[in-house]
């Protein structure tokens, strides 16, 4: 991995961890965020960032790009990554955790 690729990867991870702390239960005391870099699918590695789900049980919030917010974290992510996709774990009552999978082009 070249330094410029590492910088882009670090910036993407920082955006997603910051979003997790700001918008999910991961930002509450004792909260956690899991970050995994999967390099088994080179030349398009995947970055997975998982938080502890929305802060409000009544709000099914998940990461979505707001077309009018060109400087939001997800807008910057949209520019830096090849693609990204949110997914979540549902227990029948609330989202338990949200994962954003980012496909990176580090070639």
N, C-alpha and C positions, 0 to 999 in steps of 0.2 A: 504494500500500500504506500503510495506516495504521500508526502506531507499535505498537499492540497486536498487529497482524498480524505485523509484523516481529519483535516480541518472541517470539511463538509460533513463528515460522519459525526464529529463532535457537536457541530452546530445543530444538526437534526436531533440528536439525542437530547441536547440541552433544551431545545424548543418543546419536545414532547414531555420531558420530565417537568419542566416549568408549567406546562399546561395541566399536567396531572396534579401538581401541587395546588394550582389555582382553582381547578374546576371539580376535583374529586375528593373523596374521603381520604385519599393519600396525603392531602395537604393538612389534615387534622393531626393533633398530637398522636404520636405512635403510628402514623400512616407510613406506608411503604410504596415504592415504585420498583418494578422489576424491569431491567434492561438486558436484552439478550441480542448478541450479534451472531447470526448463523452464516458462516462462510462456506458451508458445504455445497452451495449452489452457485459457485463462481462461474462466470464473472459478474453475476448479479446477486450479491449477498443480501440477506434480509436482516433488518433491525426490528425487534419486537419490544414494545414498551407497554407494560401492563400496570394499570392503576387499580384502586379498590372501588371503582364505580362512583356514580353520582352522590353528592352529599345529601340530596333530598330523596327519600324513598318514593315520593310521589312524582318525581320528575325523571322520565326516561332519557336523560341527557346522554348523548354520545357525540364524539368528534364529527363535526361537519363544517365544510368550507362555506363561509359567507362571501358570496361573490363581490360584495361591495367593500369588503375589508381587505384591501391589498397589502396592508402591513401587519396583519394578524399573524400569529405563529403558524397557523395552518396554511395561510397564503404563502408564507416563506417556505414552509415545508413542501408545498405543491410545486414551488419553483426549483427546489434543491433535489428532490427525489424523482426517480423514474415514475413511481406510483406509490400510493398509500391507501390502506383499507382498514377501517375500524371494524371490530367485532366485539361481542360481549357475552358474558355468562349470565344467564337468567335463571333464577331459582323459583319462578312462578309468582313472585311478589315484587322483586326489584332486581336491578342489574347488580350483580355481585362484583364484577370486575370488567374493565374495558381494556382491550388490547388494540394497539395500532401497529399494523405490519407495514413496514416501509421497504420497498424494493429499491436498492441502490445500484447505480451504474458507476463502478469505481474503475472502469477500464480507461 
